[in-house]
Amino acid sequence: MRIVLINPYYSEGMGYLENCLPKALASLKHEVFVITSTGQVYFNQSFYKSSYEKFLGAPVVDPVRKEIDGYILQRLPFRLILGKVILKGLGKVLIEIKPDIVQTFDPFSFLNIQVLLRRPFMHYRVFTANHIMQSVFPLAKAGGNSMILRKALFYLTRTLPGMLINRYIEKSFPITVDAQNISEKYYSIPRHKMRIIPLGVDTQLFTPPWSDELKVKRIKKREKYSIDEDEILCIYTGRFSKGKNPLCLAKAINVLRNAGEKYKAIFIGDGSQSEEIRNIKGCITIPFVKFNLLADYYMMADIGVWPREESTSMLDAASCGLPLVISDTVQATERILGIGLTYNENNVDDLSTTLLKLKDSEIRQKLGKKGAERMINEFSWIKIAGIRLEEYNLALAKE
């Protein structure tokens, strides 16, 4: 079938859904197109310059059409209304492609409206999604009068329009149970029009270092960063921001080392906490690296740690056989069930105590093995692409 995936932004060499899902769908012999703006990921966020510009370049690039990993990427000019993307020329491109399926990745956006307005004339099937979880959704948190006003505005501009718009979609794919709850409560998507489909991991790229060849590679990689084999190396990847708070991990490493424990941590990314993390003994920082190079860094580590918000990188780390430590406020606990531990969010002492629970290599290996198996069985991009294709085929089978 001919599938169009529409996202407000895109950056090459990343491990996001808009990079990995089209690759998986294309590998299953479908014609796949990604239509997006000329904006990079987070191009309109205040932290882009400090966190991403050195890695990705200018926040807005030129329009282009080219093949990547078996699918066609097409970047279109755009404009912003209320901070949301509207793609210029989207209708013309859809007419040229003649898709069977159009998939967006928001429960409500101007892109959804653009797609649905042309649907009666082209007869493609429309699917949406929701990747917003409670930990990053402000309206799901308690607040004062200002929050009441924000909720009222949200209801008028999102919930009410959603009641109409969601009548014309085939299905929406929230990635977790709490994302599903947000879709229903705040975006008026009925339960019968939702199916939870998680984000995935490239299990061919992210593999545990259990073969003799990879064990040698792991040792050499650790030697490069002066990591002794008896030292326990934690890893964090992503923005070094207050919202993600990798600094909490750095401080926990400091506590452990002061207590004589052989722990270190490597942080891959950039952001406002960079300098403070870099100045803590036992902590190594390196800039963002391309997605396809991250496996080498997970392979050299022993524990994956994300102190606050969820990240798809957690799945990549688990696929490499790492036990995980994440915040106890995370709602999507299915990601770490049986393969990791939680700690009291932002509590340095509790994080250091939790990391000590994984000091025993046999415990780490047991959790890591279970995690790697779960990623293959439940979270591989090929498996997830297959589930989406089931839903697409069901929609196309309708008269």
C-alpha positions as CSV (number, residue, x, y, z in Angstrom):
1,M,0.0,0.0,0.0
2,R,1.0,3.6,-0.3
3,I,1.5,5.2,3.1
4,V,2.1,8.9,3.9
5,L,3.4,9.8,7.4
6,I,3.1,13.5,8.2
7,N,5.1,15.1,11.0
8,P,5.7,18.8,11.8
9,Y,9.5,18.4,11.9
10,Y,12.2,16.0,11.1
11,S,16.0,15.6,11.5
12,E,18.2,13.0,9.8
13,G,20.2,10.6,11.8
14,M,17.9,10.6,14.8
15,G,16.1,7.7,16.5
16,Y,12.6,9.1,16.6
17,L,9.4,7.5,15.3
18,E,9.5,9.6,12.2
19,N,12.9,8.1,11.3
20,C,12.4,4.5,12.4
21,L,8.8,3.7,11.5
22,P,9.0,4.6,7.8
23,K,12.2,2.6,7.5
24,A,10.4,-0.5,9.0
25,L,7.3,0.0,6.8
26,A,9.5,0.3,3.7
27,S,11.4,-2.8,4.6
28,L,8.0,-4.6,4.5
29,K,7.7,-3.7,0.8
30,H,5.3,-0.7,1.1
31,E,5.6,2.7,-0.6
32,V,6.3,5.1,2.2
33,F,6.5,8.9,2.2
34,V,7.4,11.2,5.0
35,I,6.1,14.7,4.5
36,T,7.4,17.3,7.0
37,S,8.4,20.9,7.3
38,T,11.8,22.4,6.8
39,G,12.2,22.6,10.6
40,Q,14.5,20.4,12.5
41,V,13.3,18.6,15.7
42,Y,12.5,21.2,18.4
43,F,13.4,24.0,15.9
44,N,10.9,26.4,17.5
45,Q,11.9,25.7,21.1
46,S,14.0,28.0,23.2
47,F,16.5,25.3,24.0
48,Y,17.3,24.4,20.4
49,K,20.3,26.7,20.2
50,S,21.9,25.4,23.4
51,S,21.0,21.8,23.0
52,Y,20.8,20.9,19.3
53,E,22.3,23.5,17.0
54,K,25.9,22.3,17.3
55,F,24.7,18.8,16.4
56,L,22.0,19.4,13.8
57,G,22.8,22.8,12.4
58,A,20.4,25.6,11.5
59,P,16.9,25.1,13.0
60,V,15.3,25.6,9.5
61,V,16.7,24.0,6.4
62,D,15.8,24.1,2.6
63,P,12.9,22.2,1.0
64,V,14.0,18.9,-0.4
65,R,12.8,15.6,-1.7
66,K,15.1,12.6,-1.4
67,E,15.2,8.9,-0.5
68,I,16.3,7.8,2.9
69,D,16.4,4.2,4.2
70,G,13.9,3.0,1.5
71,Y,11.3,5.8,1.9
72,I,10.9,9.2,0.4
73,L,11.4,12.3,2.6
74,Q,9.8,15.5,1.4
75,R,10.3,18.8,3.2
76,L,7.9,21.6,2.6
77,P,7.9,25.3,3.5
78,F,5.7,26.1,6.4
79,R,4.2,28.8,8.6
80,L,3.4,28.8,12.3
81,I,0.1,29.7,13.8
82,L,-0.1,29.7,17.6
83,G,3.2,27.8,17.5
84,K,1.8,25.0,15.4
85,V,3.0,24.0,11.9
86,I,0.9,24.4,8.7
87,L,2.6,22.9,5.7
88,K,2.5,24.9,2.4
89,G,1.7,22.9,-0.6
90,L,0.6,19.8,1.3
91,G,-2.5,19.3,-0.7
92,K,-0.7,19.3,-4.0
93,V,1.8,16.7,-2.7
94,L,-1.0,14.5,-1.5
95,I,-2.6,14.7,-4.9
96,E,0.7,13.6,-6.6
97,I,1.2,10.7,-4.2
98,K,-2.4,9.4,-4.1
99,P,-1.9,7.7,-0.7
100,D,-4.0,4.8,0.7
101,I,-3.2,5.7,4.3
102,V,-2.3,9.1,5.9
103,Q,-0.8,8.9,9.4
104,T,-0.2,11.9,11.6
105,F,1.4,11.8,15.0
106,D,-0.7,14.3,17.1
107,P,-4.2,13.9,18.6
108,F,-5.1,17.4,17.3
109,S,-3.1,19.8,15.1
110,F,-3.5,22.0,12.0
111,L,-1.9,19.2,10.0
112,N,-4.7,16.9,11.0
113,I,-7.2,19.5,9.8
114,Q,-5.3,20.0,6.5
115,V,-5.4,16.2,5.9
116,L,-9.1,15.8,6.8
117,L,-10.2,18.6,4.6
118,R,-8.9,16.8,1.5
119,R,-10.0,13.3,2.6
120,P,-13.5,13.5,1.0
121,F,-11.9,14.2,-2.4
122,M,-9.1,11.6,-2.2
123,H,-10.7,8.8,-0.1
124,Y,-7.5,7.9,1.9
125,R,-7.9,6.6,5.4
126,V,-6.7,8.9,8.2
127,F,-4.9,7.8,11.4
128,T,-3.6,9.9,14.2
129,A,-1.5,9.2,17.3
130,N,-0.6,10.6,20.7
131,H,2.9,10.6,22.2
132,I,2.1,13.0,25.1
133,M,2.4,11.4,28.5
134,Q,1.4,12.7,31.8
135,S,4.9,13.5,32.9
136,V,5.2,16.2,30.1
137,F,1.5,17.2,29.9
138,P,1.0,20.4,32.0
139,L,-2.8,20.1,32.1
140,A,-2.6,16.8,33.8
141,K,-1.0,18.4,36.8
142,A,-2.7,20.3,39.6
143,G,-2.5,24.1,39.6
144,G,-4.1,27.4,40.7
145,N,-6.4,29.8,38.9
146,S,-4.0,30.1,35.9
147,M,-4.3,26.4,35.3
148,I,-8.1,26.6,35.4
149,L,-7.9,29.3,32.7
150,R,-5.5,27.2,30.7
151,K,-7.8,24.2,30.9
152,A,-10.8,26.3,29.8
153,L,-8.8,27.6,26.8
154,F,-7.7,24.1,26.0
155,Y,-11.2,22.8,26.1
156,L,-12.4,25.5,23.7
157,T,-9.5,25.1,21.2
158,R,-8.7,21.4,21.4
159,T,-11.4,19.3,23.2
160,L,-14.5,20.8,21.5
161,P,-13.0,20.7,17.9
162,G,-11.7,17.2,18.6
163,M,-15.3,16.0,19.2
164,L,-16.0,16.9,15.5
165,I,-12.7,16.0,13.9
166,N,-12.2,12.6,15.6
167,R,-15.5,11.5,14.0
168,Y,-13.6,11.3,10.7
169,I,-10.4,9.4,11.7
170,E,-10.1,5.7,11.5
171,K,-8.1,5.2,14.6
172,S,-5.6,6.9,16.9
173,F,-2.5,5.2,18.4
174,P,-1.5,6.4,21.9
175,I,1.8,5.0,22.9
176,T,1.0,4.3,26.5
177,V,-2.0,3.9,28.9
178,D,-1.6,7.4,30.3
179,A,-1.3,8.8,26.7
180,Q,-4.6,7.0,26.0
181,N,-6.2,8.6,29.1
182,I,-5.0,12.0,27.9
183,S,-6.4,11.4,24.4
184,E,-9.8,10.5,25.8
185,K,-10.0,13.2,28.5
186,Y,-8.4,16.2,26.8
187,Y,-8.8,15.4,23.0
188,S,-12.3,13.7,22.9
189,I,-11.0,10.6,21.2
190,P,-13.4,7.7,22.1
191,R,-11.9,4.5,23.5
192,H,-13.2,2.4,20.6
193,K,-11.1,4.5,18.2
194,M,-7.9,4.0,20.0
195,R,-5.3,1.2,20.1
196,I,-2.2,1.5,22.3
197,I,0.9,0.9,20.1
198,P,4.2,1.7,21.9
199,L,7.2,3.3,20.4
200,G,9.9,0.8,19.2
201,V,13.5,0.0,19.0
202,D,15.8,-1.2,16.2
203,T,16.7,-4.6,17.7
204,Q,19.1,-5.3,14.8
205,L,21.1,-2.2,15.6
206,F,20.8,-2.3,19.4
207,T,22.1,-5.6,20.6
208,P,23.7,-6.8,23.8
209,P,27.5,-7.3,23.9
210,W,27.3,-11.0,24.6
211,S,29.2,-12.4,21.6
212,D,33.0,-12.7,21.9
213,E,33.5,-10.0,19.2
214,L,31.2,-7.5,20.9
215,K,32.8,-8.3,24.3
216,V,36.2,-7.3,22.9
217,K,34.6,-4.1,21.4
218,R,33.1,-3.2,24.7
219,I,36.5,-3.5,26.5
220,K,38.2,-1.3,23.9
221,K,35.5,1.3,24.1
222,R,35.7,1.4,27.9
223,E,39.5,1.7,27.7
224,K,39.1,4.7,25.4
225,Y,37.2,6.5,28.2
226,S,39.4,5.1,31.0
227,I,36.6,3.0,32.4
228,D,38.0,-0.1,34.3
229,E,36.2,-3.3,33.9
230,D,35.3,-3.5,37.6
231,E,33.8,0.0,37.5
232,I,30.0,0.2,37.0
233,L,29.2,2.7,34.3
234,C,25.8,4.4,34.1
235,I,24.6,6.0,30.9
236,Y,22.2,8.8,30.1
237,T,21.4,10.2,26.6
238,G,19.3,13.2,25.7
239,R,19.1,16.9,26.6
240,F,20.9,18.2,29.7
241,S,18.0,20.2,30.8
242,K,16.2,20.8,34.1
243,G,13.1,19.0,32.7
244,K,15.3,15.8,32.1
245,N,17.6,16.6,35.0
246,P,20.6,14.3,34.3
247,L,22.4,16.4,36.9
248,C,20.6,14.3,39.5
249,L,22.5,11.2,38.2
250,A,25.8,13.1,38.3
251,K,25.2,14.1,41.9
252,A,24.3,10.5,42.8
253,I,27.6,9.3,41.2
254,N,29.4,11.8,43.3
255,V,27.7,10.4,46.5
256,L,28.6,6.9,45.5
257,R,32.2,7.7,44.7
258,N,32.6,9.6,48.0
259,A,31.4,6.4,49.7
260,G,34.2,4.4,48.0
261,E,31.9,2.8,45.4
262,K,33.3,2.2,41.9
263,Y,30.6,4.0,39.9
264,K,31.0,6.3,36.9
265,A,28.5,7.8,34.4
266,I,28.7,8.9,30.8
267,F,26.3,11.6,29.5
268,I,25.6,11.9,25.8
269,G,23.9,15.1,24.7
270,D,24.0,18.8,25.5
271,G,22.1,21.5,27.3
272,S,22.0,23.9,30.3
273,Q,23.4,21.4,32.8
274,S,26.4,20.5,30.8
275,E,29.1,22.4,32.6
276,E,27.9,21.4,36.1
277,I,27.8,17.7,35.1
278,R,31.2,17.9,33.5
279,N,32.7,19.3,36.7
280,I,31.6,16.3,38.8
281,K,34.3,13.7,39.3
282,G,33.5,10.4,37.7
283,C,31.2,12.0,35.1
284,I,32.0,12.1,31.3
285,T,30.1,14.2,28.9
286,I,30.2,14.0,25.1
287,P,28.1,15.8,22.5
288,F,25.1,14.3,20.8
289,V,26.1,11.5,18.4
290,K,24.2,10.1,15.4
291,F,21.5,7.5,16.3
292,N,23.4,4.6,14.6
293,L,26.4,5.2,16.7
294,L,24.7,5.1,20.1
295,A,24.7,1.3,20.3
296,D,28.5,1.4,20.9
297,Y,28.0,3.6,24.0
298,Y,25.2,1.5,25.4
299,M,27.3,-1.6,24.9
300,M,30.1,-0.1,27.1
301,A,27.7,0.7,29.9
302,D,26.2,-1.3,32.7
303,I,23.0,0.6,33.8
304,G,20.7,3.0,31.8
305,V,19.4,5.9,33.9
306,W,16.8,8.5,33.0
307,P,16.2,10.6,36.1
308,R,12.9,12.3,35.0
309,E,10.9,12.2,31.8
310,E,10.4,9.1,29.7
311,S,12.6,8.6,26.6
312,T,12.6,6.2,23.7
313,S,16.3,5.9,24.4
314,M,15.3,3.7,27.4
315,L,14.2,1.1,24.9
316,D,17.4,1.3,23.0
317,A,19.4,0.8,26.2
318,A,17.2,-2.1,27.3
319,S,17.7,-3.7,23.9
320,C,21.4,-3.6,24.5
321,G,20.9,-5.6,27.7
322,L,21.0,-2.7,30.2
323,P,18.8,-2.7,33.4
324,L,17.1,0.6,33.7
325,V,16.5,3.1,36.5
326,I,13.8,5.8,36.0
327,S,11.6,8.1,38.0
328,D,8.8,6.8,40.2
329,T,6.5,9.4,38.7
330,V,6.6,7.8,35.2
331,Q,3.2,6.4,34.3
332,A,4.5,4.1,31.4
333,T,5.9,1.5,33.8
334,E,5.3,-1.2,31.2
335,R,8.6,-0.1,29.7
336,I,10.6,-1.2,32.8
337,L,8.4,-3.9,34.2
338,G,10.7,-6.7,35.3
339,I,13.8,-5.1,33.7
340,G,14.6,-2.1,36.0
341,L,14.0,-0.1,39.1
342,T,12.4,3.3,40.0
343,Y,13.6,5.9,42.5
344,N,12.1,8.9,44.2
345,E,12.3,11.6,41.5
346,N,15.0,14.3,41.9
347,N,16.1,12.6,45.2
348,V,19.9,12.2,44.9
349,D,20.3,10.0,47.9
350,D,17.5,7.7,46.8
351,L,19.0,7.5,43.3
352,S,22.4,6.5,44.7
353,T,20.7,3.9,46.9
354,T,18.8,2.5,44.0
355,L,22.0,2.3,41.9
356,L,23.6,0.3,44.7
357,K,20.9,-2.3,44.4
358,L,22.3,-3.0,40.9
359,K,25.9,-3.4,42.1
360,D,25.8,-7.2,41.8
361,S,26.6,-8.1,38.2
362,E,24.4,-11.1,38.3
363,I,21.4,-9.0,39.1
364,R,22.2,-6.6,36.2
365,Q,22.7,-9.5,33.8
366,K,19.4,-11.1,34.8
367,L,17.5,-7.9,34.3
368,G,19.4,-7.1,31.2
369,K,18.7,-10.4,29.6
370,K,15.0,-10.1,30.3
371,G,15.0,-6.6,28.9
372,A,16.7,-7.6,25.6
373,E,14.3,-10.4,25.1
374,R,11.3,-8.1,25.8
375,M,12.5,-5.6,23.3
376,I,12.7,-8.2,20.5
377,N,9.3,-9.8,21.4
378,E,7.3,-6.6,22.2
379,F,9.1,-3.5,21.0
380,S,10.9,-4.1,17.8
381,W,10.1,-1.6,15.0
382,I,9.3,-4.4,12.6
383,K,6.7,-5.9,15.0
384,I,5.2,-2.5,15.7
385,A,5.1,-1.7,11.9
386,G,3.2,-5.0,11.5
387,I,0.6,-4.0,14.1
388,R,0.0,-0.7,12.3
389,L,-0.3,-2.5,9.0
390,E,-3.0,-4.7,10.5
391,E,-5.0,-1.6,11.4
392,Y,-4.4,0.0,8.0
393,N,-5.6,-3.1,6.2
394,L,-8.7,-3.3,8.3
395,A,-9.5,0.3,7.4
396,L,-8.9,-0.3,3.7
397,A,-11.1,-3.4,3.7
398,K,-14.2,-1.2,4.7
399,E,-16.5,-0.3,1.9
